[in-house]
Amino acid sequence: MRMNVSGEPDVAALRPLSARSVVLSLLLGAHPPELPVKDLVRLVEPFGVGGSTLRAALSRMVAAGDLRRTDAVYRLSERLLVRRRRQDEAVHPGTRAWDGDWEMVVITATGRGPAERADLRARLAALRLAELREGVWLRPANLDRPLPDDLRDTARTYIARPDEPPRDLVARLWPLDAWAATARALLARATAAGQPADRLTAYAASVRHLLTDPVLPPALLPADWPGEALRAAYAGYRRELARSMGLGDPEPAPSPGGGDAEGLPSRTRNP
């Protein structure tokens, strides 16, 4: 059996973001995800990025396919729009009531090369599945999302009820204590940051960390799980950043009484 490592960032070693990362952070939080170059010049200045550095970064990003340029307006490429959708889902994961069922994906395809295997593993991890053993992935069936149809080309999907107690199985599949410790360290780092660049660095690491949150049913989480607190802090920062820079709200505000304890929309439904 394999322990699934979530790739927690070394909080003590977080480095300031590059000009490319600052631009992507701003565009990933902007709705629509585009900005004129004159606004980008103004917006990146508080993060220590000068005009000449910005323009050089923009040229490289267009050449690399990260951005599309129309006249003097830069927009995220389709590849990065997919990344933004994943980021939005990390902040507001759709869940449903858990009745004890588990999703199970069994890899059936053979003859795949190392690159194909690595790509499939990354896709399954992005779906918040964990590897029980080689070729067998599972998680509690509490996420309000279908598995992609094209998985049928390489795998079979099942609904299962493991014999092992759910909390014991969860503890072997995900390093929950390590994930929680990193989340708390990121929250503390973001709270203590006094400079705009330091805050952006901490929150950029936070959203990357949220992408690895297994989003388990509350009954299977340790006490004082910091996942929702980190989501709330990041969502609040994104709204604050967007408003302060005149980008508008990056997402609809939660309706009164319609969110969870941290004020985020829960998007929870019954099965």
SVG drawing of the C-alpha trace seen along z (x, -y; Angstrom):
<svg xmlns="http://www.w3.org/2000/svg" viewBox="-31 -52 45 58">
<polyline fill="none" stroke="black" stroke-width="0.4" points="0.0,0.0 1.3,-3.5 1.1,-6.6 0.0,-9.4 2.3,-12.4 0.6,-15.7 3.7,-17.7 3.4,-20.3 5.4,-23.4 8.4,-24.2 6.8,-27.3 10.1,-28.5 11.7,-28.4 9.0,-30.3 10.7,-32.6 9.4,-35.8 7.3,-35.3 8.9,-36.0 7.4,-38.6 5.7,-35.7 4.2,-34.4 2.9,-37.8 1.3,-38.3 -0.4,-34.9 -1.6,-35.4 -3.3,-38.7 -4.8,-37.2 -5.9,-34.0 -7.9,-36.1 -9.3,-38.6 -12.8,-38.0 -12.6,-38.1 -8.9,-36.9 -7.5,-39.7 -5.8,-43.1 -4.4,-45.9 -0.7,-46.3 -1.1,-49.8 -3.0,-48.3 -0.5,-45.5 2.3,-48.0 0.4,-49.7 -0.7,-46.5 2.6,-44.7 4.5,-47.7 3.5,-47.1 5.0,-43.6 8.4,-44.8 8.1,-44.3 9.3,-47.1 8.0,-48.1 10.9,-46.7 10.9,-43.5 7.2,-43.2 7.4,-43.7 10.2,-41.1 8.1,-38.6 5.0,-39.3 7.0,-38.6 8.3,-35.4 4.8,-34.3 3.2,-35.0 6.0,-33.0 5.5,-30.1 1.8,-30.0 0.9,-31.2 -0.8,-34.4 -2.7,-35.6 -2.2,-39.2 -4.8,-41.3 -3.6,-44.8 -2.4,-45.9 -4.6,-43.4 -3.2,-40.2 -5.4,-37.2 -4.8,-33.8 -4.4,-31.0 -6.8,-28.1 -4.3,-25.9 -4.2,-28.4 -7.9,-28.9 -8.1,-25.2 -5.7,-25.9 -8.0,-28.8 -11.0,-26.5 -9.0,-24.1 -8.0,-26.9 -11.6,-28.1 -12.7,-24.6 -10.0,-24.3 -11.5,-27.4 -15.1,-26.2 -15.1,-22.4 -18.6,-21.0 -19.5,-18.3 -22.6,-16.2 -23.7,-14.3 -21.6,-11.1 -23.5,-7.8 -20.4,-5.6 -19.8,-4.8 -16.3,-5.1 -15.3,-5.8 -12.8,-3.3 -10.9,-3.5 -9.0,-0.4 -6.5,-0.9 -7.0,1.7 -4.9,0.4 -1.5,2.0 1.6,1.2 1.7,-2.5 5.0,-4.3 6.4,-6.2 5.1,-9.5 1.6,-8.2 1.6,-6.5 2.8,-9.8 0.1,-11.8 -2.6,-9.4 -1.4,-9.4 -1.4,-13.2 -5.0,-13.3 -6.2,-10.9 -4.5,-12.8 -6.1,-16.0 -9.5,-14.3 -8.6,-13.9 -8.3,-10.2 -5.6,-8.3 -3.6,-5.2 -4.4,-2.2 -1.9,0.0 -0.6,0.1 -3.4,-0.7 -6.2,-1.0 -7.3,-4.5 -10.2,-5.5 -11.8,-8.1 -15.0,-8.7 -17.8,-9.4 -18.7,-12.9 -17.5,-15.1 -20.2,-16.6 -18.4,-15.9 -18.5,-13.0 -15.3,-11.2 -14.2,-12.1 -15.7,-9.9 -12.3,-9.3 -11.1,-7.4 -13.1,-4.5 -10.3,-4.1 -7.8,-3.2 -9.8,-2.2 -12.9,-0.9 -14.8,-2.8 -16.8,-1.3 -18.7,-2.2 -17.3,-0.3 -17.7,0.2 -14.3,1.2 -14.2,3.6 -11.5,1.5 -12.8,-1.2 -13.0,-4.5 -10.9,-6.6 -8.2,-4.0 -8.2,-3.8 -8.1,-7.6 -5.2,-7.8 -3.2,-5.4 -4.2,-7.1 -3.5,-10.7 -0.8,-12.4 -3.5,-14.5 -1.3,-15.6 1.4,-16.9 -1.2,-18.6 -2.8,-20.3 0.5,-21.5 1.5,-23.1 -2.0,-24.7 -1.6,-26.3 1.9,-27.5 0.7,-29.1 -2.1,-30.8 0.3,-32.2 2.7,-33.3 0.0,-35.1 -1.3,-36.8 2.2,-38.0 3.2,-39.2 3.4,-43.0 4.5,-43.6 2.2,-43.1 4.8,-40.8 5.1,-38.6 1.3,-38.3 1.0,-37.3 3.7,-34.7 2.0,-33.2 -1.4,-33.1 -0.1,-31.7 1.4,-28.8 -1.9,-28.5 -3.9,-27.9 -1.4,-25.4 -1.7,-23.6 -5.5,-23.7 -5.3,-21.8 -4.0,-18.8 -6.7,-19.0 -8.5,-15.6 -11.8,-17.3 -13.0,-14.4 -16.3,-14.1 -16.3,-16.0 -16.7,-12.7 -13.4,-11.5 -11.3,-14.6 -9.2,-15.2 -10.4,-17.7 -9.6,-21.4 -9.0,-20.6 -7.7,-23.9 -8.9,-23.3 -12.0,-25.6 -10.0,-28.3 -7.4,-28.3 -10.0,-28.5 -11.7,-31.4 -8.5,-33.3 -7.5,-32.8 -10.9,-33.8 -10.9,-36.9 -7.5,-37.9 -8.5,-37.4 -11.5,-39.6 -9.5,-42.2 -6.8,-42.2 -9.3,-42.5 -11.2,-45.4 -8.1,-47.3 -6.8,-47.2 -10.1,-47.9 -10.5,-44.5 -14.0,-44.0 -15.2,-40.9 -13.4,-37.7 -16.4,-35.6 -20.0,-36.1 -20.3,-37.0 -21.9,-34.3 -25.5,-34.9 -26.5,-35.5 -27.0,-32.3 -26.1,-30.3 -22.5,-29.5 -20.5,-27.4 -19.0,-28.5 -16.3,-30.5 -18.7,-32.4 -18.0,-30.4 -20.7,-28.8 -20.9,-25.2 -22.4,-24.0 -23.6,-20.9 -26.5,-18.8 -28.1,-15.6 -27.4,-12.6"/>
</svg>
